[in-house]
Structure formats: structure tokens, C-alpha cells
Amino acid sequence: QHTDPNTEMSKAVILDGLYRLSPNPSFVQSVTGKSSAAGFKVDIFRGENVTINLLRNVNGYKVLILRLHSAVGPDGFLYLFSGEPYSPSGYTLEQLSGSVTNGITEEGDEFFAINAAVLGKEKPSGLNDSTLILMGCNGTSDEMTIEALFEQKVKTYISWSGKVDLSHTDEATMTLVNALYLQRLSVGNAVAKTMAEIGPDPKFKSILEYHVRNG
């Protein structure tokens, strides 16, 4: 018994943790349409369904599009905000160990946030050869996180160099997905094309950056 690796890995997922507070149905529709046209089967998780457990156990996707808030914590690590409202009594062991913390948005909403290095960690081969597109802020600020994701066999990591406005990252990601999967450009060319067309964040001047695992 064997599975066709091409079929097995031609899945994409959109983790839209911002759906409840900042929905953008046209973004999801656009990215789903482009990904489907490129041959991916697309799964979508929205709002409170983007749980800490989902983030720890996510696996089997060739492309992961993370429409999540993200921030570098006081410890210097990058954290991904889930869609799960924060409560001090949840994930107590994880909070003590530092793998889960309290993420507070600029609007003052509080969500559980997970150390990005723990993404997919519960599944040993969960992120093998995947492309990770993190739409939140400061995704490329923490080299340790990128190394940890590469150790989990992430192939390509794309994110922003600093803060980014949600409407800007939505627009840029639609252009990026189109360039990568419909126009089939290399990662470098796709990121360059996106920056040429959409530009850095107008307010924060952040740019999209990419890292590719060697070997």
C-alpha cells in the first residue's frame, strides 16, 4: 500500500485567526480560487477554530497561509496569535514553560499565542517541505524561529520584516500566491514581483522577505 506523494502533499491551508475581528471574505475567496486553480485542495480554519492545538498539530500541507497576528515577545521569540480568546487558566503547563503566552492586539483583544517554533511540532513530519507564508508582523525578525522551523523541514518561509497593516498584507499575499502558484515563479521572483507591484507597507515601511532551507 502506498500513497501518491503528489496527491498527498498537494494540500494548502488558510489559518484565518483574524476572521472574527477582521474578516476579509474576498481575500479568502481569492487565495482559495488561485490555489485551487493551481491544483491544491484547500482547507480553511477561521476565528476561534484556529486553536493552539491546531497550530501545534498542523500537518500534511504543502502550503500554509497564516492570516494571524504575530509579534516578538520580551524573550525575543516570535509568537503567533491563535483565534482562541485568552484565559489565565488555559494551557497552564504551556504557559509555565513559555511555549504559550498571552497575546494582546493593539486594540486590546487578548488571545492565546504560541511560540512559532512550536508550529506543527506535535507531528514529526508535519511541516516537511512546506511553504510557510506568515502574514503577520515581524515574521523575519527572529532568526532562531526560522532555524527551528527549518529543523522541522519547512522548505520556504515568507514573512514581513516589521509591522504591517492587515489590508496591506492581504493585498500582498493575494499577489504573492498568484505569482508563486499560477505564474509559477521562483520564490525570489515571486516576492520581488509582489514588492514591485504592492510595495512596502505604506506606514511601517516593512518589506516581504523570504528564507529557503538548504538541503
C-alpha positions as CSV (number, residue, x, y, z in Angstrom):
1,Q,0.0,0.0,0.0
2,H,1.4,3.4,-0.9
3,T,0.1,6.9,-1.5
4,D,0.9,9.1,-4.4
5,P,3.2,11.8,-2.8
6,N,1.9,14.3,-5.4
7,T,-1.6,13.9,-4.3
8,E,-0.7,13.6,-0.6
9,M,1.1,16.8,-0.5
10,S,-0.9,19.0,-2.8
11,K,-2.9,20.4,0.0
12,A,-3.0,24.0,1.2
13,V,-4.4,25.5,4.3
14,I,-5.5,29.0,5.3
15,L,-5.4,29.6,9.0
16,D,-7.5,32.8,9.3
17,G,-7.3,33.6,13.0
18,L,-8.4,37.2,12.3
19,Y,-11.7,36.2,10.7
20,R,-13.9,37.1,13.6
21,L,-12.4,40.6,14.3
22,S,-11.2,41.5,10.8
23,P,-12.9,39.4,8.2
24,N,-11.9,39.7,4.6
25,P,-14.1,37.2,2.6
26,S,-12.7,38.4,-0.7
27,F,-9.2,37.6,0.4
28,V,-10.1,34.0,1.3
29,Q,-12.1,33.7,-1.9
30,S,-9.2,35.0,-4.0
31,V,-6.5,32.8,-2.3
32,T,-8.7,29.7,-2.3
33,G,-9.5,30.3,-6.0
34,K,-5.9,30.8,-7.1
35,S,-4.7,27.8,-5.0
36,S,-7.4,25.5,-6.3
37,A,-6.7,26.6,-9.9
38,A,-3.0,25.7,-9.2
39,G,-4.1,22.1,-8.2
40,F,-4.3,22.4,-4.4
41,K,-7.0,21.1,-2.2
42,V,-7.6,24.0,0.2
43,D,-8.7,23.7,3.9
44,I,-9.8,26.8,5.8
45,F,-9.9,27.3,9.5
46,R,-11.4,30.5,10.8
47,G,-11.5,32.6,14.0
48,E,-11.8,30.6,17.2
49,N,-11.2,27.3,15.2
50,V,-7.6,28.4,14.9
51,T,-6.7,26.9,18.3
52,I,-3.4,26.3,20.0
53,N,-3.9,22.6,19.5
54,L,-4.5,23.1,15.8
55,L,-1.3,25.1,15.5
56,R,0.7,22.5,17.4
57,N,-0.7,19.6,15.3
58,V,-1.0,21.1,11.9
59,N,0.5,18.7,9.3
60,G,0.3,17.4,5.8
61,Y,0.1,20.7,3.9
62,K,2.4,21.8,1.1
63,V,1.4,25.5,1.7
64,L,0.4,27.1,4.9
65,I,-1.0,30.7,4.8
66,L,-1.2,32.1,8.3
67,R,-3.5,35.1,8.5
68,L,-2.6,35.7,12.1
69,H,-1.3,38.4,14.3
70,S,2.3,37.8,15.2
71,A,4.7,39.6,17.5
72,V,8.2,39.2,19.0
73,G,7.8,38.7,22.8
74,P,10.0,40.1,25.5
75,D,12.0,36.9,25.3
76,G,13.0,37.6,21.7
77,F,10.9,34.8,20.3
78,L,8.3,35.2,17.6
79,Y,4.7,34.3,18.8
80,L,1.7,33.5,16.6
81,F,-1.7,34.6,17.9
82,S,-4.3,31.9,17.7
83,G,-8.1,32.8,17.4
84,E,-8.7,31.4,20.9
85,P,-9.6,34.1,23.5
86,Y,-7.1,34.2,26.3
87,S,-7.8,33.0,29.9
88,P,-5.2,32.6,32.6
89,S,-6.5,29.1,33.5
90,G,-5.9,27.6,30.0
91,Y,-2.8,25.8,28.8
92,T,-1.3,26.2,32.3
93,L,1.7,23.9,31.7
94,E,2.4,25.5,28.4
95,Q,2.2,29.0,29.9
96,L,4.7,28.0,32.6
97,S,7.1,26.6,30.0
98,G,6.8,29.7,27.8
99,S,5.6,27.9,24.7
100,V,2.2,29.6,25.1
101,T,1.6,33.1,26.3
102,N,-1.0,35.9,26.4
103,G,-1.0,37.8,23.1
104,I,-2.6,41.3,23.2
105,T,-3.5,43.1,20.0
106,E,-3.2,46.9,19.6
107,E,-6.9,47.1,20.0
108,G,-6.6,45.4,23.4
109,D,-8.1,42.0,22.5
110,E,-6.4,39.1,24.2
111,F,-5.7,35.7,22.6
112,F,-3.6,32.7,23.3
113,A,-0.3,33.0,21.4
114,I,2.1,30.2,20.6
115,N,5.9,30.3,20.2
116,A,6.3,30.0,16.4
117,A,9.0,27.3,16.8
118,V,6.2,25.0,18.2
119,L,4.1,25.2,15.0
120,G,3.4,21.7,13.8
121,K,5.8,20.3,16.5
122,E,3.4,17.6,17.7
123,K,3.7,15.9,14.3
124,P,7.3,14.9,13.5
125,S,6.9,15.2,9.7
126,G,4.1,17.8,9.8
127,L,5.9,20.6,8.0
128,N,8.1,18.6,5.7
129,D,8.9,20.5,2.5
130,S,6.2,23.0,3.2
131,T,6.0,26.7,2.2
132,L,5.0,28.9,5.2
133,I,3.5,32.3,4.4
134,L,3.1,34.3,7.7
135,M,1.0,37.4,7.0
136,G,1.6,39.0,10.5
137,C,4.1,41.4,11.8
138,N,7.9,40.9,12.4
139,G,7.9,37.4,10.9
140,T,11.6,37.6,9.8
141,S,12.8,39.4,13.0
142,D,13.7,36.2,14.9
143,E,16.4,34.1,13.3
144,M,16.0,31.4,16.0
145,T,12.4,30.8,14.9
146,I,13.4,30.5,11.3
147,E,16.2,28.0,12.2
148,A,13.7,26.0,14.4
149,L,11.2,25.8,11.5
150,F,13.9,24.7,9.1
151,E,14.9,22.0,11.6
152,Q,11.2,20.8,11.2
153,K,11.9,20.6,7.5
154,V,10.0,23.7,6.4
155,K,11.3,24.4,2.9
156,T,10.4,28.1,2.4
157,Y,9.4,30.8,4.8
158,I,8.0,34.1,3.7
159,S,7.0,37.0,6.0
160,W,7.4,40.7,6.8
161,S,10.5,42.4,8.1
162,G,8.5,44.5,10.6
163,K,5.0,45.7,11.4
164,V,2.4,45.5,8.6
165,D,-1.2,46.7,8.2
166,L,-3.7,44.0,7.7
167,S,-5.2,45.4,4.4
168,H,-1.6,45.7,3.0
169,T,-0.7,42.1,3.9
170,D,-4.0,40.8,2.5
171,E,-3.3,42.5,-0.8
172,A,0.3,41.4,-1.0
173,T,-0.5,37.8,-0.1
174,M,-3.1,37.6,-3.0
175,T,-0.4,38.9,-5.4
176,L,2.2,36.5,-3.9
177,V,0.0,33.4,-4.2
178,N,-0.8,34.3,-7.8
179,A,2.9,34.7,-8.6
180,L,4.0,31.5,-6.9
181,Y,1.3,29.1,-7.9
182,L,-0.4,30.4,-11.1
183,Q,2.6,32.1,-12.7
184,R,4.9,29.5,-11.2
185,L,7.7,32.0,-10.5
186,S,10.6,31.1,-8.2
187,V,10.2,32.3,-4.6
188,G,12.7,35.1,-5.1
189,N,11.0,36.3,-8.2
190,A,7.5,36.0,-6.7
191,V,8.5,38.0,-3.7
192,A,10.2,40.7,-5.9
193,K,7.2,40.9,-8.2
194,T,4.9,41.3,-5.1
195,M,7.1,44.1,-3.7
196,A,7.3,45.8,-7.1
197,E,3.5,45.7,-7.5
198,I,2.3,46.2,-4.0
199,G,5.3,47.9,-2.4
200,P,6.4,48.0,1.3
201,D,3.9,48.7,4.0
202,P,3.0,52.5,3.5
203,K,3.0,53.2,7.2
204,F,5.7,50.9,8.6
205,K,7.9,50.5,5.5
206,S,8.2,46.8,6.2
207,I,9.0,44.5,3.2
208,L,8.3,40.9,2.4
209,E,11.4,38.7,2.9
210,Y,12.0,35.0,2.2
211,H,14.3,32.3,3.5
212,V,14.8,28.9,1.8
213,R,16.2,25.9,3.6
214,N,19.3,24.4,2.1
215,G,19.3,20.7,1.6
